[in-house]
Amino acid sequence: MATAARQYKSPLRAQTRSSAPASPPPAAVPLRALNGSQDARTALVAELELHLSTTTNRKGRPYQRRTINAYKFAAVQLHHWMTAAGIEGDFTECDVSTLNRYFRWYYEEHDVPKSQDGKGGYTGGTNTAQRNLRALFLYLAEEYEHPDPYLSPKLQKYATPPMGKPKTLSSEFIGDVLRVTGNGSPKVKDFQAVRDHAIIRVLTEGLRSDELLNLRVQDLDLTNGTLVVIPLKMDRNSLDGRVIPLQPKTVKALSRYLRLRALHRRANRDEWLWLGTRNRSRLQYGGLYEMVKKRAEEAGYDPAVVSPHSFCHTWCDDLKAEGVSGEHIMAIRGWKSPAMLRRYGADMATTRAVNAVKGLGDRY
């Protein structure tokens, strides 16, 4: 087992938030039937959730649950701020001036470091809050004819900070995490260990967390060593789905998981590939997020420095280091722009360049 002293290729930034578990949207409550500003704002949040759950985005596709949760959370944050600031009325009381006050407060609370050592802030948090809150005011403009403050040039915008280099995981880290989940041994019969091992193997194939969690049993073609990712976002994925080639050990891990999955109480009632422990239904993002951190800690690493998305960047670096063409990487990953290829491969770009030149030996 690895020790805490083992290092990654480069330090990973901690991820501290996970999406809330999916839940059925509550029914909308007419505002006129409510008494009090807080009840009215809570009702509007419920209306927004119901609206997003029954409409499509600008690409004509249903909103993902994590997106709905993010938009709802932004509205709830504004609601709490209005309560603390003593602002009466529902969200239609928010004009440009009120939002400017709110975003300045948000910036000082979330983006400005709170301690002398420079820790305590989330870089770019205000920009994210502004973007997520836009859904609420689009809804208010559509349903209540409330003037959209986002259309005013007086609304103060907070820019997205420059994107740093994404961080990759070392082969030692991945090997250690696979070992604590049984290392694919056929002697391991524990459902959770076999499932977690298969999940980590699939993460090494470059799938995003949403893509992995939305896999169904029918999406697997283990005979040919592939699986199909159904498009989630039209601006990232093709219309026909993407075929993902699997490593031989990933195929074996999935085969062993399917055998144990067949004994699960919900095996014949649930089409989703990844089922929960103790005979519960499908795995959600919160469970995936916690599982990755738990297994990292069991392997002797700081769980704060890894997340499910870390494996995506590592996958891209591995393929580029092995000489796989950018065109092929983009096709497998579903990227339409080479900008994503450059970003995902940025962390170890210098290392790959140095190794490539060294591999040439003496040139003169």
DOKOLLUM-149693 format. One record per residue (C-alpha): residue number from 1; residue in three letters; x, y, z. Coordinates in steps of 0.02 Angstrom, whole numbers, padded with zeros to 5 digits. Each point is the difference from the previous one (the first is absolute). Layout:
% DOKOLLUM-149693
{bagu:NUM drenvo:ALA X:X Y:Y Z:Z} $
...
//
This chain:
% DOKOLLUM-149693
{bagu:1 drenvo:MET X:00000 Y:00000 Z:00000} $
{bagu:2 drenvo:ALA X:00061 Y:00174 Z:-00039} $
{bagu:3 drenvo:THR X:00054 Y:00122 Z:00134} $
{bagu:4 drenvo:ALA X:-00051 Y:00181 Z:00020} $
{bagu:5 drenvo:ALA X:00172 Y:00053 Z:-00060} $
{bagu:6 drenvo:ARG X:-00033 Y:-00061 Z:-00177} $
{bagu:7 drenvo:GLN X:-00029 Y:00147 Z:-00115} $
{bagu:8 drenvo:TYR X:-00104 Y:00034 Z:-00154} $
{bagu:9 drenvo:LYS X:00070 Y:00067 Z:-00163} $
{bagu:10 drenvo:SER X:-00057 Y:00168 Z:00066} $
{bagu:11 drenvo:PRO X:-00109 Y:00057 Z:00148} $
{bagu:12 drenvo:LEU X:-00185 Y:-00010 Z:-00030} $
{bagu:13 drenvo:ARG X:-00121 Y:00131 Z:00056} $
{bagu:14 drenvo:ALA X:-00129 Y:-00063 Z:00122} $
{bagu:15 drenvo:GLN X:-00181 Y:-00009 Z:-00050} $
{bagu:16 drenvo:THR X:-00114 Y:00038 Z:00144} $
{bagu:17 drenvo:ARG X:-00173 Y:-00009 Z:-00073} $
{bagu:18 drenvo:SER X:-00106 Y:-00139 Z:-00068} $
{bagu:19 drenvo:SER X:-00170 Y:00007 Z:-00079} $
{bagu:20 drenvo:ALA X:-00154 Y:-00035 Z:00104} $
{bagu:21 drenvo:PRO X:-00088 Y:-00166 Z:-00031} $
{bagu:22 drenvo:ALA X:-00138 Y:00003 Z:-00129} $
{bagu:23 drenvo:SER X:-00176 Y:00024 Z:00065} $
{bagu:24 drenvo:PRO X:-00169 Y:00024 Z:-00084} $
{bagu:25 drenvo:PRO X:-00041 Y:00184 Z:-00029} $
{bagu:26 drenvo:PRO X:-00127 Y:00072 Z:00121} $
{bagu:27 drenvo:ALA X:-00163 Y:00071 Z:-00062} $
{bagu:28 drenvo:ALA X:-00007 Y:00186 Z:-00027} $
{bagu:29 drenvo:VAL X:-00096 Y:00105 Z:00127} $
{bagu:30 drenvo:PRO X:-00093 Y:00157 Z:-00059} $
{bagu:31 drenvo:LEU X:00082 Y:00155 Z:00071} $
{bagu:32 drenvo:ARG X:-00166 Y:00082 Z:00039} $
{bagu:33 drenvo:ALA X:-00039 Y:-00142 Z:00120} $
{bagu:34 drenvo:LEU X:00152 Y:00036 Z:00106} $
{bagu:35 drenvo:ASN X:00031 Y:00118 Z:00143} $
{bagu:36 drenvo:GLY X:00173 Y:00071 Z:00031} $
{bagu:37 drenvo:SER X:00151 Y:00036 Z:-00108} $
{bagu:38 drenvo:GLN X:00095 Y:-00158 Z:00047} $
{bagu:39 drenvo:ASP X:-00146 Y:-00113 Z:-00045} $
{bagu:40 drenvo:ALA X:-00019 Y:00091 Z:-00167} $
{bagu:41 drenvo:ARG X:00184 Y:-00019 Z:-00042} $
{bagu:42 drenvo:THR X:-00002 Y:-00184 Z:00049} $
{bagu:43 drenvo:ALA X:-00150 Y:-00025 Z:-00113} $
{bagu:44 drenvo:LEU X:00093 Y:00082 Z:-00144} $
{bagu:45 drenvo:VAL X:00148 Y:-00117 Z:00026} $
{bagu:46 drenvo:ALA X:-00121 Y:-00147 Z:-00011} $
{bagu:47 drenvo:GLU X:-00077 Y:00074 Z:-00158} $
{bagu:48 drenvo:LEU X:00171 Y:00020 Z:-00078} $
{bagu:49 drenvo:GLU X:00046 Y:-00181 Z:00038} $
{bagu:50 drenvo:LEU X:-00163 Y:-00062 Z:-00075} $
{bagu:51 drenvo:HIS X:00024 Y:00111 Z:-00153} $
{bagu:52 drenvo:LEU X:00177 Y:-00063 Z:-00032} $
{bagu:53 drenvo:SER X:-00055 Y:-00180 Z:00028} $
{bagu:54 drenvo:THR X:-00131 Y:00011 Z:-00137} $
{bagu:55 drenvo:THR X:00086 Y:00107 Z:-00133} $
{bagu:56 drenvo:THR X:00154 Y:-00011 Z:-00109} $
{bagu:57 drenvo:ASN X:00157 Y:00105 Z:-00010} $
{bagu:58 drenvo:ARG X:00052 Y:00109 Z:-00146} $
{bagu:59 drenvo:LYS X:00069 Y:-00156 Z:-00086} $
{bagu:60 drenvo:GLY X:-00171 Y:-00082 Z:00008} $
{bagu:61 drenvo:ARG X:00051 Y:-00131 Z:00127} $
{bagu:62 drenvo:PRO X:-00069 Y:-00032 Z:00176} $
{bagu:63 drenvo:TYR X:00093 Y:00083 Z:00142} $
{bagu:64 drenvo:GLN X:00111 Y:-00120 Z:00096} $
{bagu:65 drenvo:ARG X:-00043 Y:-00021 Z:00184} $
{bagu:66 drenvo:ARG X:00168 Y:00071 Z:00054} $
{bagu:67 drenvo:THR X:-00034 Y:00156 Z:-00105} $
{bagu:68 drenvo:ILE X:-00173 Y:00021 Z:00077} $
{bagu:69 drenvo:ASN X:00075 Y:-00019 Z:00174} $
{bagu:70 drenvo:ALA X:00132 Y:00132 Z:-00038} $
{bagu:71 drenvo:TYR X:-00130 Y:00126 Z:-00062} $
{bagu:72 drenvo:LYS X:-00112 Y:-00037 Z:00148} $
{bagu:73 drenvo:PHE X:00145 Y:00018 Z:00122} $
{bagu:74 drenvo:ALA X:00043 Y:00171 Z:-00073} $
{bagu:75 drenvo:ALA X:-00179 Y:00058 Z:00030} $
{bagu:76 drenvo:VAL X:00002 Y:-00068 Z:00177} $
{bagu:77 drenvo:GLN X:00161 Y:00095 Z:00036} $
{bagu:78 drenvo:LEU X:-00079 Y:00162 Z:-00060} $
{bagu:79 drenvo:HIS X:-00153 Y:-00037 Z:00108} $
{bagu:80 drenvo:HIS X:00108 Y:-00020 Z:00157} $
{bagu:81 drenvo:TRP X:00094 Y:00161 Z:-00038} $
{bagu:82 drenvo:MET X:-00163 Y:00097 Z:-00021} $
{bagu:83 drenvo:THR X:-00061 Y:-00068 Z:00166} $
{bagu:84 drenvo:ALA X:00161 Y:00049 Z:00090} $
{bagu:85 drenvo:ALA X:-00001 Y:00172 Z:-00083} $
{bagu:86 drenvo:GLY X:-00180 Y:00030 Z:00052} $
{bagu:87 drenvo:ILE X:-00064 Y:00018 Z:-00178} $
{bagu:88 drenvo:GLU X:-00188 Y:-00026 Z:-00008} $
{bagu:89 drenvo:GLY X:-00096 Y:-00073 Z:-00146} $
{bagu:90 drenvo:ASP X:00036 Y:-00140 Z:-00121} $
{bagu:91 drenvo:PHE X:00135 Y:-00010 Z:-00133} $
{bagu:92 drenvo:THR X:-00091 Y:00126 Z:-00110} $
{bagu:93 drenvo:GLU X:00060 Y:00132 Z:00123} $
{bagu:94 drenvo:CYS X:00177 Y:-00028 Z:-00063} $
{bagu:95 drenvo:ASP X:00053 Y:00136 Z:-00120} $
{bagu:96 drenvo:VAL X:00173 Y:00038 Z:-00069} $
{bagu:97 drenvo:SER X:00053 Y:00094 Z:00155} $
{bagu:98 drenvo:THR X:-00053 Y:-00142 Z:00116} $
{bagu:99 drenvo:LEU X:00092 Y:-00130 Z:-00103} $
{bagu:100 drenvo:ASN X:00157 Y:00107 Z:-00005} $
{bagu:101 drenvo:ARG X:-00005 Y:00007 Z:00190} $
{bagu:102 drenvo:TYR X:-00024 Y:-00189 Z:00009} $
{bagu:103 drenvo:PHE X:00140 Y:-00043 Z:-00120} $
{bagu:104 drenvo:ARG X:00120 Y:00118 Z:00090} $
{bagu:105 drenvo:TRP X:-00044 Y:-00087 Z:00164} $
{bagu:106 drenvo:TYR X:00021 Y:-00170 Z:-00083} $
{bagu:107 drenvo:TYR X:00170 Y:00050 Z:-00069} $
{bagu:108 drenvo:GLU X:00062 Y:00059 Z:00170} $
{bagu:109 drenvo:GLU X:-00064 Y:-00158 Z:00084} $
{bagu:110 drenvo:HIS X:00056 Y:-00130 Z:-00126} $
{bagu:111 drenvo:ASP X:00138 Y:00070 Z:-00112} $
{bagu:112 drenvo:VAL X:00100 Y:00109 Z:00119} $
{bagu:113 drenvo:PRO X:00120 Y:-00100 Z:00111} $
{bagu:114 drenvo:LYS X:-00054 Y:00001 Z:00183} $
{bagu:115 drenvo:SER X:00167 Y:-00033 Z:00083} $
{bagu:116 drenvo:GLN X:00176 Y:00068 Z:-00005} $
{bagu:117 drenvo:ASP X:00067 Y:-00160 Z:-00077} $
{bagu:118 drenvo:GLY X:-00108 Y:00031 Z:-00153} $
{bagu:119 drenvo:LYS X:-00124 Y:-00141 Z:00030} $
{bagu:120 drenvo:GLY X:-00188 Y:00008 Z:00011} $
{bagu:121 drenvo:GLY X:-00066 Y:00057 Z:-00169} $
{bagu:122 drenvo:TYR X:-00067 Y:-00085 Z:-00156} $
{bagu:123 drenvo:THR X:00076 Y:00081 Z:-00154} $
{bagu:124 drenvo:GLY X:-00132 Y:00037 Z:-00129} $
{bagu:125 drenvo:GLY X:-00145 Y:-00040 Z:00117} $
{bagu:126 drenvo:THR X:-00089 Y:00164 Z:-00036} $
{bagu:127 drenvo:ASN X:00005 Y:-00028 Z:-00187} $
{bagu:128 drenvo:THR X:-00078 Y:-00172 Z:00025} $
{bagu:129 drenvo:ALA X:-00133 Y:00072 Z:00116} $
{bagu:130 drenvo:GLN X:-00045 Y:00132 Z:-00129} $
{bagu:131 drenvo:ARG X:-00017 Y:-00128 Z:-00139} $
{bagu:132 drenvo:ASN X:-00104 Y:-00121 Z:00104} $
{bagu:133 drenvo:LEU X:-00115 Y:00136 Z:00065} $
{bagu:134 drenvo:ARG X:-00041 Y:00055 Z:-00177} $
{bagu:135 drenvo:ALA X:-00125 Y:-00145 Z:-00015} $
{bagu:136 drenvo:LEU X:-00107 Y:00074 Z:00140} $
{bagu:137 drenvo:PHE X:-00015 Y:00170 Z:-00082} $
{bagu:138 drenvo:LEU X:-00033 Y:-00074 Z:-00171} $
{bagu:139 drenvo:TYR X:-00145 Y:-00093 Z:00080} $
{bagu:140 drenvo:LEU X:-00063 Y:00157 Z:00089} $
{bagu:141 drenvo:ALA X:00006 Y:00097 Z:-00164} $
{bagu:142 drenvo:GLU X:-00098 Y:-00136 Z:-00090} $
{bagu:143 drenvo:GLU X:-00131 Y:-00039 Z:00132} $
{bagu:144 drenvo:TYR X:-00017 Y:00163 Z:00098} $
{bagu:145 drenvo:GLU X:00058 Y:00130 Z:-00128} $
{bagu:146 drenvo:HIS X:00134 Y:00056 Z:00121} $
{bagu:147 drenvo:PRO X:00132 Y:00107 Z:-00088} $
{bagu:148 drenvo:ASP X:00155 Y:-00107 Z:-00022} $
{bagu:149 drenvo:PRO X:00141 Y:00089 Z:00096} $
{bagu:150 drenvo:TYR X:00128 Y:-00101 Z:-00100} $
{bagu:151 drenvo:LEU X:-00044 Y:00103 Z:-00153} $
{bagu:152 drenvo:SER X:00051 Y:00162 Z:00084} $
{bagu:153 drenvo:PRO X:00173 Y:00069 Z:-00039} $
{bagu:154 drenvo:LYS X:00007 Y:00059 Z:00182} $
{bagu:155 drenvo:LEU X:00010 Y:-00178 Z:00068} $
{bagu:156 drenvo:GLN X:00178 Y:-00028 Z:00059} $
{bagu:157 drenvo:LYS X:00076 Y:-00156 Z:-00080} $
{bagu:158 drenvo:TYR X:00132 Y:-00107 Z:00085} $
{bagu:159 drenvo:ALA X:00119 Y:-00082 Z:-00122} $
{bagu:160 drenvo:THR X:00054 Y:-00181 Z:-00001} $
{bagu:161 drenvo:PRO X:00179 Y:-00014 Z:00065} $
{bagu:162 drenvo:PRO X:00135 Y:-00069 Z:-00115} $
{bagu:163 drenvo:MET X:-00010 Y:-00189 Z:-00006} $
{bagu:164 drenvo:GLY X:00147 Y:-00090 Z:00077} $
{bagu:165 drenvo:LYS X:00075 Y:-00160 Z:-00064} $
{bagu:166 drenvo:PRO X:-00107 Y:-00152 Z:00041} $
{bagu:167 drenvo:LYS X:00090 Y:-00123 Z:00112} $
{bagu:168 drenvo:THR X:00032 Y:-00182 Z:-00037} $
{bagu:169 drenvo:LEU X:00019 Y:-00154 Z:00109} $
{bagu:170 drenvo:SER X:00155 Y:-00108 Z:00007} $
{bagu:171 drenvo:SER X:-00003 Y:-00181 Z:-00054} $
{bagu:172 drenvo:GLU X:00053 Y:-00045 Z:00178} $
{bagu:173 drenvo:PHE X:-00156 Y:00083 Z:00071} $
{bagu:174 drenvo:ILE X:-00117 Y:-00088 Z:-00121} $
{bagu:175 drenvo:GLY X:00085 Y:-00167 Z:00032} $
{bagu:176 drenvo:ASP X:-00016 Y:00021 Z:00188} $
{bagu:177 drenvo:VAL X:-00184 Y:00046 Z:-00010} $
{bagu:178 drenvo:LEU X:-00035 Y:-00150 Z:-00111} $
{bagu:179 drenvo:ARG X:00088 Y:-00112 Z:00126} $
{bagu:180 drenvo:VAL X:-00108 Y:00056 Z:00147} $
{bagu:181 drenvo:THR X:-00154 Y:-00047 Z:-00100} $
{bagu:182 drenvo:GLY X:00061 Y:-00178 Z:-00024} $
{bagu:183 drenvo:ASN X:00109 Y:00026 Z:-00153} $
{bagu:184 drenvo:GLY X:-00124 Y:-00095 Z:-00107} $
{bagu:185 drenvo:SER X:00029 Y:-00165 Z:00089} $
{bagu:186 drenvo:PRO X:-00135 Y:-00131 Z:-00035} $
{bagu:187 drenvo:LYS X:00013 Y:-00050 Z:00184} $
{bagu:188 drenvo:VAL X:-00079 Y:00165 Z:00052} $
{bagu:189 drenvo:LYS X:-00189 Y:-00025 Z:00013} $
{bagu:190 drenvo:ASP X:-00049 Y:00158 Z:00094} $
{bagu:191 drenvo:PHE X:-00123 Y:00100 Z:-00108} $
{bagu:192 drenvo:GLN X:00064 Y:00171 Z:00051} $
{bagu:193 drenvo:ALA X:00183 Y:-00042 Z:-00028} $
{bagu:194 drenvo:VAL X:-00032 Y:-00079 Z:-00171} $
{bagu:195 drenvo:ARG X:-00113 Y:00145 Z:-00051} $
{bagu:196 drenvo:ASP X:00124 Y:00133 Z:00057} $
{bagu:197 drenvo:HIS X:00142 Y:-00088 Z:-00090} $
{bagu:198 drenvo:ALA X:-00100 Y:-00003 Z:-00162} $
{bagu:199 drenvo:ILE X:-00048 Y:00183 Z:00020} $
{bagu:200 drenvo:ILE X:00181 Y:00054 Z:00022} $
{bagu:201 drenvo:ARG X:00049 Y:-00104 Z:-00151} $
{bagu:202 drenvo:VAL X:-00135 Y:00087 Z:-00104} $
{bagu:203 drenvo:LEU X:00057 Y:00170 Z:00065} $
{bagu:204 drenvo:THR X:00172 Y:-00037 Z:-00072} $
{bagu:205 drenvo:GLU X:-00082 Y:-00013 Z:-00171} $
{bagu:206 drenvo:GLY X:-00032 Y:00188 Z:00001} $
{bagu:207 drenvo:LEU X:-00186 Y:00010 Z:00041} $
{bagu:208 drenvo:ARG X:-00072 Y:00151 Z:00088} $
{bagu:209 drenvo:SER X:-00094 Y:-00035 Z:00160} $
{bagu:210 drenvo:ASP X:-00170 Y:00034 Z:-00081} $
{bagu:211 drenvo:GLU X:00042 Y:-00116 Z:-00144} $
{bagu:212 drenvo:LEU X:00053 Y:-00138 Z:00118} $
{bagu:213 drenvo:LEU X:-00153 Y:00018 Z:00112} $
{bagu:214 drenvo:ASN X:-00120 Y:-00002 Z:-00148} $
{bagu:215 drenvo:LEU X:00067 Y:-00163 Z:-00070} $
{bagu:216 drenvo:ARG X:-00128 Y:-00139 Z:-00021} $
{bagu:217 drenvo:VAL X:00033 Y:-00187 Z:-00010} $
{bagu:218 drenvo:GLN X:-00049 Y:00003 Z:-00183} $
{bagu:219 drenvo:ASP X:00137 Y:00128 Z:-00037} $
{bagu:220 drenvo:LEU X:00134 Y:-00132 Z:00028} $
{bagu:221 drenvo:ASP X:00070 Y:-00107 Z:-00140} $
{bagu:222 drenvo:LEU X:00129 Y:-00100 Z:00094} $
{bagu:223 drenvo:THR X:00019 Y:-00127 Z:-00141} $
{bagu:224 drenvo:ASN X:00078 Y:00137 Z:-00106} $
{bagu:225 drenvo:GLY X:00080 Y:00088 Z:00149} $
{bagu:226 drenvo:THR X:-00099 Y:00163 Z:-00017} $
{bagu:227 drenvo:LEU X:-00139 Y:00100 Z:00079} $
{bagu:228 drenvo:VAL X:-00110 Y:00138 Z:-00071} $
{bagu:229 drenvo:VAL X:-00019 Y:00169 Z:00083} $
{bagu:230 drenvo:ILE X:-00169 Y:00079 Z:-00034} $
{bagu:231 drenvo:PRO X:00012 Y:00188 Z:-00035} $
{bagu:232 drenvo:LEU X:-00036 Y:00111 Z:00150} $
{bagu:233 drenvo:LYS X:00049 Y:00169 Z:-00070} $
{bagu:234 drenvo:MET X:-00013 Y:00036 Z:-00185} $
{bagu:235 drenvo:ASP X:00144 Y:00123 Z:00002} $
{bagu:236 drenvo:ARG X:00118 Y:-00136 Z:00062} $
{bagu:237 drenvo:ASN X:-00064 Y:-00164 Z:-00068} $
{bagu:238 drenvo:SER X:-00053 Y:-00065 Z:-00168} $
{bagu:239 drenvo:LEU X:-00182 Y:-00036 Z:-00038} $
{bagu:240 drenvo:ASP X:00024 Y:-00186 Z:-00021} $
{bagu:241 drenvo:GLY X:00096 Y:-00035 Z:00159} $
{bagu:242 drenvo:ARG X:00184 Y:-00041 Z:00018} $
{bagu:243 drenvo:VAL X:00082 Y:-00170 Z:-00003} $
{bagu:244 drenvo:ILE X:00129 Y:-00016 Z:00139} $
{bagu:245 drenvo:PRO X:00135 Y:-00133 Z:-00020} $
{bagu:246 drenvo:LEU X:00036 Y:-00091 Z:00163} $
{bagu:247 drenvo:GLN X:00160 Y:-00071 Z:00069} $
{bagu:248 drenvo:PRO X:-00004 Y:-00190 Z:00022} $
{bagu:249 drenvo:LYS X:00005 Y:00017 Z:00190} $
{bagu:250 drenvo:THR X:-00148 Y:00119 Z:-00006} $
{bagu:251 drenvo:VAL X:-00098 Y:-00130 Z:-00098} $
{bagu:252 drenvo:LYS X:00042 Y:-00132 Z:00132} $
{bagu:253 drenvo:ALA X:-00048 Y:00118 Z:00142} $
{bagu:254 drenvo:LEU X:-00168 Y:00037 Z:-00082} $
{bagu:255 drenvo:SER X:-00033 Y:-00185 Z:-00031} $
{bagu:256 drenvo:ARG X:00030 Y:-00041 Z:00184} $
{bagu:257 drenvo:TYR X:-00109 Y:00145 Z:00054} $
{bagu:258 drenvo:LEU X:-00143 Y:-00055 Z:-00113} $
{bagu:259 drenvo:ARG X:00002 Y:-00173 Z:00078} $
{bagu:260 drenvo:LEU X:-00022 Y:00074 Z:00175} $
{bagu:261 drenvo:ARG X:-00122 Y:00130 Z:-00063} $
{bagu:262 drenvo:ALA X:-00114 Y:-00140 Z:-00059} $
{bagu:263 drenvo:LEU X:-00023 Y:-00048 Z:00184} $
{bagu:264 drenvo:HIS X:-00051 Y:00178 Z:00048} $
{bagu:265 drenvo:ARG X:-00183 Y:00018 Z:00050} $
{bagu:266 drenvo:ARG X:-00026 Y:00137 Z:-00129} $
{bagu:267 drenvo:ALA X:00096 Y:-00085 Z:-00141} $
{bagu:268 drenvo:ASN X:-00156 Y:-00037 Z:-00104} $
{bagu:269 drenvo:ARG X:-00091 Y:00161 Z:00045} $
{bagu:270 drenvo:ASP X:00137 Y:00128 Z:-00029} $
{bagu:271 drenvo:GLU X:00080 Y:00030 Z:-00170} $
{bagu:272 drenvo:TRP X:00143 Y:00104 Z:00071} $
{bagu:273 drenvo:LEU X:00168 Y:-00087 Z:00003} $
{bagu:274 drenvo:TRP X:00061 Y:00059 Z:00170} $
{bagu:275 drenvo:LEU X:-00112 Y:-00052 Z:00144} $
{bagu:276 drenvo:GLY X:00014 Y:00052 Z:00182} $
{bagu:277 drenvo:THR X:00055 Y:-00104 Z:00146} $
{bagu:278 drenvo:ARG X:-00124 Y:-00087 Z:00116} $
{bagu:279 drenvo:ASN X:-00115 Y:-00032 Z:-00148} $
{bagu:280 drenvo:ARG X:-00030 Y:00185 Z:-00032} $
{bagu:281 drenvo:SER X:-00035 Y:00076 Z:-00171} $
{bagu:282 drenvo:ARG X:00121 Y:00087 Z:-00118} $
{bagu:283 drenvo:LEU X:00158 Y:00085 Z:00057} $
{bagu:284 drenvo:GLN X:-00007 Y:00191 Z:00002} $
{bagu:285 drenvo:TYR X:00141 Y:00127 Z:-00015} $
{bagu:286 drenvo:GLY X:00014 Y:00025 Z:00188} $
{bagu:287 drenvo:GLY X:00032 Y:-00185 Z:00021} $
{bagu:288 drenvo:LEU X:00129 Y:-00003 Z:-00140} $
{bagu:289 drenvo:TYR X:00088 Y:00154 Z:00071} $
{bagu:290 drenvo:GLU X:00010 Y:-00074 Z:00175} $
{bagu:291 drenvo:MET X:00054 Y:-00170 Z:-00066} $
{bagu:292 drenvo:VAL X:00150 Y:00071 Z:-00094} $
{bagu:293 drenvo:LYS X:00055 Y:00097 Z:00154} $
{bagu:294 drenvo:LYS X:-00027 Y:-00148 Z:00116} $
{bagu:295 drenvo:ARG X:00103 Y:-00117 Z:-00109} $
{bagu:296 drenvo:ALA X:00139 Y:00130 Z:-00016} $
{bagu:297 drenvo:GLU X:00008 Y:00014 Z:00190} $
{bagu:298 drenvo:GLU X:00004 Y:-00190 Z:00019} $
{bagu:299 drenvo:ALA X:00146 Y:-00003 Z:-00122} $
{bagu:300 drenvo:GLY X:00097 Y:00121 Z:00111} $
{bagu:301 drenvo:TYR X:-00033 Y:00165 Z:-00090} $
{bagu:302 drenvo:ASP X:-00080 Y:00164 Z:00049} $
{bagu:303 drenvo:PRO X:-00180 Y:-00013 Z:-00062} $
{bagu:304 drenvo:ALA X:-00009 Y:00188 Z:-00024} $
{bagu:305 drenvo:VAL X:00114 Y:-00008 Z:-00151} $
{bagu:306 drenvo:VAL X:-00102 Y:-00113 Z:-00114} $
{bagu:307 drenvo:SER X:-00171 Y:00004 Z:-00082} $
{bagu:308 drenvo:PRO X:-00086 Y:-00105 Z:-00134} $
{bagu:309 drenvo:HIS X:00048 Y:00126 Z:-00134} $
{bagu:310 drenvo:SER X:00185 Y:-00020 Z:00039} $
{bagu:311 drenvo:PHE X:-00003 Y:-00162 Z:-00098} $
{bagu:312 drenvo:CYS X:-00057 Y:00089 Z:-00160} $
{bagu:313 drenvo:HIS X:00155 Y:00108 Z:-00005} $
{bagu:314 drenvo:THR X:00110 Y:-00150 Z:00041} $
{bagu:315 drenvo:TRP X:-00078 Y:-00099 Z:-00144} $
{bagu:316 drenvo:CYS X:00040 Y:00137 Z:-00124} $
{bagu:317 drenvo:ASP X:00179 Y:00015 Z:00063} $
{bagu:318 drenvo:ASP X:00026 Y:-00188 Z:-00010} $
{bagu:319 drenvo:LEU X:-00059 Y:-00009 Z:-00181} $
{bagu:320 drenvo:LYS X:00103 Y:00149 Z:-00055} $
{bagu:321 drenvo:ALA X:00153 Y:-00071 Z:00086} $
{bagu:322 drenvo:GLU X:-00025 Y:-00163 Z:-00095} $
{bagu:323 drenvo:GLY X:-00006 Y:00092 Z:-00166} $
{bagu:324 drenvo:VAL X:-00187 Y:-00014 Z:-00036} $
{bagu:325 drenvo:SER X:-00045 Y:00136 Z:-00123} $
{bagu:326 drenvo:GLY X:-00099 Y:00152 Z:00053} $
{bagu:327 drenvo:GLU X:-00131 Y:-00042 Z:-00131} $
{bagu:328 drenvo:HIS X:-00031 Y:-00170 Z:00077} $
{bagu:329 drenvo:ILE X:-00006 Y:00069 Z:00177} $
{bagu:330 drenvo:MET X:-00128 Y:00131 Z:-00053} $
{bagu:331 drenvo:ALA X:-00107 Y:-00132 Z:-00085} $
{bagu:332 drenvo:ILE X:-00003 Y:-00114 Z:00152} $
{bagu:333 drenvo:ARG X:-00030 Y:00143 Z:00121} $
{bagu:334 drenvo:GLY X:-00131 Y:00086 Z:-00107} $
{bagu:335 drenvo:TRP X:00089 Y:00167 Z:-00009} $
{bagu:336 drenvo:LYS X:-00038 Y:00113 Z:-00147} $
{bagu:337 drenvo:SER X:00137 Y:00125 Z:00037} $
{bagu:338 drenvo:PRO X:00188 Y:-00033 Z:00018} $
{bagu:339 drenvo:ALA X:-00003 Y:00128 Z:00142} $
{bagu:340 drenvo:MET X:-00062 Y:-00137 Z:00117} $
{bagu:341 drenvo:LEU X:00138 Y:-00116 Z:-00059} $
{bagu:342 drenvo:ARG X:00130 Y:00133 Z:00041} $
{bagu:343 drenvo:ARG X:-00077 Y:00036 Z:00170} $
{bagu:344 drenvo:TYR X:-00014 Y:-00181 Z:00056} $
{bagu:345 drenvo:GLY X:00177 Y:-00036 Z:-00053} $
{bagu:346 drenvo:ALA X:00076 Y:00160 Z:00072} $
{bagu:347 drenvo:ASP X:00057 Y:-00066 Z:00170} $
{bagu:348 drenvo:MET X:00132 Y:-00119 Z:-00067} $
{bagu:349 drenvo:ALA X:00033 Y:00085 Z:-00167} $
{bagu:350 drenvo:THR X:00177 Y:00051 Z:00047} $
{bagu:351 drenvo:THR X:00042 Y:-00174 Z:00066} $
{bagu:352 drenvo:ARG X:-00063 Y:-00082 Z:-00160} $
{bagu:353 drenvo:ALA X:00099 Y:00123 Z:-00107} $
{bagu:354 drenvo:VAL X:00161 Y:-00030 Z:00097} $
{bagu:355 drenvo:ASN X:-00020 Y:-00190 Z:-00009} $
{bagu:356 drenvo:ALA X:-00036 Y:00009 Z:-00187} $
{bagu:357 drenvo:VAL X:00157 Y:00100 Z:-00034} $
{bagu:358 drenvo:LYS X:00106 Y:-00111 Z:00113} $
{bagu:359 drenvo:GLY X:-00065 Y:-00151 Z:-00094} $
{bagu:360 drenvo:LEU X:00084 Y:00064 Z:-00158} $
{bagu:361 drenvo:GLY X:00172 Y:-00028 Z:00077} $
{bagu:362 drenvo:ASP X:00151 Y:00081 Z:-00084} $
{bagu:363 drenvo:ARG X:-00054 Y:00095 Z:-00153} $
{bagu:364 drenvo:TYR X:00175 Y:00051 Z:-00056} $
//
